[in-house]
Amino acid sequence: MLIRRLLVAATALVALATAAPDARAQEKMQIAYLSPSFDISDAWERVFWSLQGRLDELGVEYDIQALAVASHVDHAGQLAQVEAVIARGVDYVFLGPTEYEAAIPALRKLKQAGIPTVVYNFLEPHEDEVARAMTYIAFDHAEGGRLSGEWAAERLGGKGKIAILQGAPGVVSDQRKNGFLKVIEKFPDIEVVVGPYTDFDRSKAFDAAQNLLAAQDDIDLIYGVSTTIGLGAGQAVRLAGKSDEIATMGFGGTGDEITAMKEGWLTASVLRSIDDSGVAVADAFVAHSKGEPVPQVWSGPFVMVDKDSDTDALVANANRYSRPKMGR
């Protein structure tokens, strides 16, 4: 699994910065894949595999070094990893920032080093031209939040009580929450409780959901603004024996969420065709290598799904490159 590879890579970070490059490897496209956490969701792993699947399909020879920080809020750790990647020398960088603003120092260093970079999970190019990446690839967080809000309002029939579990302070969590709230605020009979930040960590989301359930026994729905948060909340509700009474929502519709919905302990999620974004990353690298124009922004569509949806065809397409690798 990717997580084990990332752990090894992170442990070897100091050696990576000083090791001499393999002369044979220089004939291949050298890519650094930097993830903001070991456990945000399997979305990061699927992008890792779909990027490779698309490069294989295009006949590109490549090597990928994968690194991750231990926490989604370890901004300094990610900057250190970027500095190590620059010292090692690569052709392209895939950067999943720990946060939008926190990535600016790393992006400036990459720009100064002349390394074309894809920023993943954010759609808005940085205003500072010195920090602006080659391209920005993501699914629109606010739009996903809006679709989630529409589903939640319909599920509750326009009245009830919703708890929102947040990710980490910053753009991603805020947009997913605010897109949801823009819909829900149109329903005066729906009460909203905004819960704590969970750092996009499943165990923290589980604890936060348990605390909410203990403090407020009239919650009808919990909206978690990521895969891991939705799963953590779903597990807490299942442990309380209330999966049929309290709806739980994730965000992303990744493999673990689909499994949880089929098992009946996660109610809904907004599904993105995650492999499309891995393809977009690969296509950006290849286009640049050929001197072709690269779009500054790429965004993919969502489909709202729940535990009653027939998701087989959607999932097969969404995971068409990553499924074989993830199954190993």
C-alpha positions as CSV (number, residue, x, y, z in Angstrom):
1,M,0.0,0.0,0.0
2,L,1.0,3.6,-0.6
3,I,1.0,4.5,3.1
4,R,3.7,2.0,3.8
5,R,5.8,3.4,0.9
6,L,5.3,6.9,2.2
7,L,6.4,5.9,5.7
8,V,9.6,4.5,4.3
9,A,10.1,7.5,2.1
10,A,9.5,9.9,4.9
11,T,12.0,8.0,7.2
12,A,14.6,8.2,4.5
13,L,14.1,11.9,3.9
14,V,17.6,13.1,5.0
15,A,19.3,10.4,2.9
16,L,17.2,11.4,0.0
17,A,18.5,15.0,0.0
18,T,22.1,13.9,-0.2
19,A,22.1,10.8,-2.3
20,A,23.6,10.8,-5.8
21,P,21.1,10.4,-8.6
22,D,21.0,7.2,-10.5
23,A,22.3,7.9,-14.0
24,R,19.9,5.5,-15.6
25,A,16.9,7.2,-13.8
26,Q,17.7,10.5,-15.5
27,E,16.4,9.1,-18.8
28,K,13.0,8.8,-17.2
29,M,10.6,11.5,-16.1
30,Q,11.4,12.2,-12.5
31,I,8.3,13.0,-10.4
32,A,7.9,13.8,-6.7
33,Y,4.5,13.1,-5.2
34,L,3.9,14.9,-1.9
35,S,0.8,14.1,0.1
36,P,-0.4,16.2,3.0
37,S,-1.1,13.3,5.3
38,F,-0.7,9.6,5.7
39,D,-4.5,9.2,6.3
40,I,-6.7,11.8,4.6
41,S,-8.5,9.2,2.5
42,D,-7.9,6.6,-0.1
43,A,-8.4,9.5,-2.6
44,W,-4.8,10.4,-2.3
45,E,-3.7,6.8,-3.0
46,R,-6.1,6.5,-6.0
47,V,-4.6,9.7,-7.5
48,F,-1.1,8.2,-7.0
49,W,-2.1,5.1,-8.9
50,S,-4.2,6.8,-11.6
51,L,-1.4,9.2,-12.3
52,Q,0.9,6.2,-13.0
53,G,-1.8,4.3,-14.9
54,R,-2.2,7.3,-17.3
55,L,1.5,7.6,-17.8
56,D,1.7,3.9,-18.5
57,E,-1.1,4.3,-21.1
58,L,0.8,7.2,-22.7
59,G,4.0,5.1,-22.9
60,V,6.0,7.5,-20.6
61,E,9.0,6.2,-18.7
62,Y,9.0,7.6,-15.2
63,D,10.1,7.2,-11.6
64,I,8.0,8.5,-8.7
65,Q,9.3,9.3,-5.2
66,A,6.4,9.5,-2.7
67,L,6.5,11.5,0.5
68,A,3.9,12.4,3.1
69,V,3.8,14.4,6.3
70,A,2.3,12.7,9.4
71,S,-0.3,15.3,9.9
72,H,-2.4,17.6,7.7
73,V,-1.3,20.5,9.8
74,D,2.5,19.8,9.6
75,H,3.3,22.7,7.3
76,A,6.9,22.9,8.3
77,G,7.4,19.2,7.7
78,Q,6.0,19.5,4.2
79,L,8.3,22.5,3.5
80,A,11.3,20.4,4.6
81,Q,10.2,17.6,2.2
82,V,10.0,20.1,-0.7
83,E,13.5,21.3,0.1
84,A,14.7,17.7,0.1
85,V,13.0,17.1,-3.3
86,I,14.6,20.2,-4.8
87,A,18.1,19.1,-3.5
88,R,17.6,15.6,-5.0
89,G,16.5,17.0,-8.3
90,V,13.2,16.1,-10.1
91,D,11.5,17.1,-13.3
92,Y,8.0,17.6,-11.9
93,V,6.3,17.9,-8.5
94,F,2.8,16.9,-7.5
95,L,2.1,18.9,-4.4
96,G,-0.9,18.2,-2.2
97,P,-0.5,21.2,0.2
98,T,-1.2,20.9,3.9
99,E,-3.0,24.2,3.3
100,Y,-3.3,26.8,0.6
101,E,-1.5,29.7,2.2
102,A,1.0,27.5,4.0
103,A,2.2,26.2,0.6
104,I,3.5,29.6,-0.5
105,P,7.1,29.2,0.8
106,A,7.4,25.8,-0.8
107,L,5.9,27.0,-4.1
108,R,8.4,29.9,-4.2
109,K,11.3,27.6,-3.7
110,L,10.0,25.2,-6.4
111,K,9.5,28.2,-8.8
112,Q,13.0,29.5,-8.0
113,A,14.4,26.0,-8.7
114,G,12.6,25.9,-12.0
115,I,10.6,22.8,-11.2
116,P,7.1,22.7,-12.8
117,T,4.5,22.0,-10.1
118,V,0.9,20.8,-10.0
119,V,-1.0,21.9,-7.0
120,Y,-3.6,19.3,-6.1
121,N,-6.9,19.9,-4.2
122,F,-7.0,23.7,-4.8
123,L,-8.5,25.5,-7.8
124,E,-7.5,29.1,-7.2
125,P,-4.1,30.0,-8.5
126,H,-2.0,31.9,-6.0
127,E,-2.0,35.7,-6.5
128,D,1.8,35.9,-5.9
129,E,3.2,35.1,-9.3
130,V,6.5,34.0,-7.7
131,A,4.5,31.3,-5.9
132,R,2.0,30.4,-8.6
133,A,2.2,26.8,-9.8
134,M,2.0,25.5,-13.3
135,T,-1.5,24.2,-12.9
136,Y,-4.2,23.7,-10.2
137,I,-6.2,20.5,-10.2
138,A,-9.1,19.8,-7.9
139,F,-12.8,19.1,-7.5
140,D,-14.7,22.3,-6.5
141,H,-15.1,22.0,-2.7
142,A,-17.9,24.6,-2.6
143,E,-19.9,22.9,-5.3
144,G,-19.5,19.6,-3.5
145,G,-20.7,21.2,-0.3
146,R,-23.7,22.7,-2.1
147,L,-24.8,19.3,-3.5
148,S,-24.3,17.8,0.0
149,G,-26.5,20.5,1.5
150,E,-29.3,19.9,-1.1
151,W,-29.3,16.2,-0.3
152,A,-29.3,16.8,3.5
153,A,-32.2,19.3,3.3
154,E,-34.2,16.8,1.2
155,R,-33.4,13.9,3.5
156,L,-34.7,15.9,6.5
157,G,-37.7,17.2,4.7
158,G,-36.6,20.8,5.5
159,K,-36.5,20.4,9.3
160,G,-34.3,18.8,11.9
161,K,-30.9,19.2,13.5
162,I,-27.6,18.9,11.6
163,A,-24.1,18.7,13.1
164,I,-21.1,19.6,10.9
165,L,-17.6,18.2,11.7
166,Q,-14.8,20.3,10.2
167,G,-11.5,19.4,8.8
168,A,-8.5,21.7,9.5
169,P,-8.6,25.5,9.5
170,G,-8.3,26.7,5.9
171,V,-9.8,26.8,2.4
172,V,-10.8,23.1,1.9
173,S,-12.8,22.7,5.1
174,D,-14.3,26.2,4.9
175,Q,-15.5,25.8,1.3
176,R,-17.0,22.4,1.9
177,K,-18.8,23.7,5.0
178,N,-19.9,27.1,3.6
179,G,-21.2,25.5,0.3
180,F,-23.3,23.3,2.5
181,L,-24.5,26.1,4.8
182,K,-25.6,28.3,1.8
183,V,-28.2,25.7,1.0
184,I,-29.2,24.8,4.6
185,E,-29.7,28.5,5.7
186,K,-32.7,28.7,3.3
187,F,-34.5,26.3,5.7
188,P,-35.4,28.1,8.9
189,D,-36.6,24.8,10.5
190,I,-33.2,23.2,10.2
191,E,-30.9,23.9,13.2
192,V,-27.1,23.6,12.6
193,V,-24.4,22.9,15.2
194,V,-20.9,23.5,13.9
195,G,-18.6,21.0,15.6
196,P,-14.8,21.1,16.1
197,Y,-12.0,20.8,13.7
198,T,-10.7,17.2,13.4
199,D,-7.6,17.8,11.3
200,F,-9.1,15.5,8.7
201,D,-8.3,12.6,11.1
202,R,-10.7,9.6,11.3
203,S,-10.1,8.9,15.0
204,K,-10.5,12.6,16.0
205,A,-13.7,12.7,14.0
206,F,-14.9,9.5,15.8
207,D,-14.3,11.2,19.1
208,A,-15.9,14.4,18.1
209,A,-19.0,12.6,16.9
210,Q,-19.2,10.6,20.1
211,N,-19.0,13.9,22.1
212,L,-21.8,15.5,20.0
213,L,-24.0,12.5,20.4
214,A,-23.5,12.5,24.1
215,A,-24.2,16.2,24.5
216,Q,-27.1,16.4,22.1
217,D,-29.5,13.6,21.7
218,D,-31.6,15.1,19.0
219,I,-29.1,15.2,16.1
220,D,-30.7,13.9,12.9
221,L,-27.7,14.2,10.5
222,I,-23.9,14.6,10.8
223,Y,-22.1,16.1,7.8
224,G,-18.3,15.3,7.8
225,V,-16.4,17.5,5.3
226,S,-14.1,14.6,4.1
227,T,-14.0,10.9,3.6
228,T,-12.2,10.3,6.9
229,I,-14.5,12.6,8.9
230,G,-17.6,11.0,7.4
231,L,-16.3,7.5,8.2
232,G,-15.3,8.5,11.7
233,A,-18.7,9.9,12.3
234,G,-20.4,6.9,10.8
235,Q,-18.4,4.6,13.0
236,A,-19.5,6.6,16.1
237,V,-23.1,6.4,15.1
238,R,-22.9,2.7,14.3
239,L,-21.3,2.1,17.7
240,A,-24.3,3.9,19.3
241,G,-26.6,1.6,17.4
242,K,-28.2,4.5,15.6
243,S,-27.2,4.1,11.9
244,D,-30.9,3.8,11.0
245,E,-31.9,7.0,12.9
246,I,-29.0,9.4,12.3
247,A,-27.8,10.0,8.8
248,T,-24.0,10.4,8.3
249,M,-22.3,12.1,5.3
250,G,-18.8,12.0,4.0
251,F,-17.3,13.8,1.0
252,G,-15.6,12.3,-2.0
253,G,-17.3,9.0,-2.5
254,T,-14.0,7.1,-2.4
255,G,-13.7,3.3,-2.0
256,D,-14.0,3.1,1.8
257,E,-17.1,5.3,1.7
258,I,-18.8,3.2,-0.9
259,T,-18.1,0.1,1.2
260,A,-19.5,1.8,4.3
261,M,-22.7,2.8,2.4
262,K,-23.2,-0.8,1.2
263,E,-22.7,-2.0,4.7
264,G,-25.3,0.5,5.9
265,W,-23.3,2.6,8.4
266,L,-22.6,5.7,6.2
267,T,-25.6,7.3,4.6
268,A,-24.4,9.5,1.7
269,S,-21.5,11.2,0.1
270,V,-20.8,13.4,-2.9
271,L,-18.8,11.2,-5.4
272,R,-16.0,12.6,-7.6
273,S,-14.5,10.6,-10.4
274,I,-11.2,10.6,-8.6
275,D,-9.1,8.9,-11.4
276,D,-10.0,11.8,-13.7
277,S,-7.9,14.1,-11.6
278,G,-4.9,11.7,-11.7
279,V,-5.2,11.6,-15.5
280,A,-5.3,15.4,-15.5
281,V,-2.0,15.5,-13.5
282,A,-0.3,13.1,-15.9
283,D,-1.6,14.9,-18.9
284,A,-0.2,18.2,-17.5
285,F,3.2,16.7,-17.0
286,V,3.3,15.2,-20.5
287,A,2.0,18.3,-22.2
288,H,4.7,20.4,-20.5
289,S,7.4,17.9,-21.4
290,K,6.4,18.3,-25.0
291,G,6.3,22.1,-24.9
292,E,2.5,22.1,-25.2
293,P,0.2,24.5,-23.3
294,V,-1.1,23.4,-19.9
295,P,-4.4,24.7,-18.6
296,Q,-3.9,26.7,-15.4
297,V,-7.0,25.1,-13.8
298,W,-8.8,21.8,-14.1
299,S,-11.9,20.7,-12.2
300,G,-14.1,17.6,-12.4
301,P,-17.8,17.0,-11.7
302,F,-19.6,15.4,-8.7
303,V,-22.5,13.0,-8.4
304,M,-24.4,12.7,-5.1
305,V,-24.8,9.1,-4.0
306,D,-26.3,7.4,-0.9
307,K,-26.6,3.9,0.5
308,D,-29.6,3.2,-1.8
309,S,-27.8,4.3,-5.0
310,D,-26.6,1.8,-7.6
311,T,-23.0,3.0,-7.7
312,D,-21.3,0.1,-9.5
313,A,-20.9,1.8,-12.9
314,L,-19.9,5.2,-11.3
315,V,-17.3,3.6,-9.1
316,A,-15.9,1.5,-12.0
317,N,-15.3,4.6,-14.0
318,A,-14.1,6.7,-11.1
319,N,-11.5,4.0,-10.2
320,R,-10.7,2.7,-13.6
321,Y,-6.9,3.2,-13.3
322,S,-6.5,2.9,-9.5
323,R,-8.7,-0.2,-8.9
324,P,-6.1,-2.8,-10.1
325,K,-3.3,-1.2,-8.1
326,M,-5.4,-0.7,-5.0
327,G,-6.5,-4.3,-5.0
328,R,-3.0,-5.7,-4.8
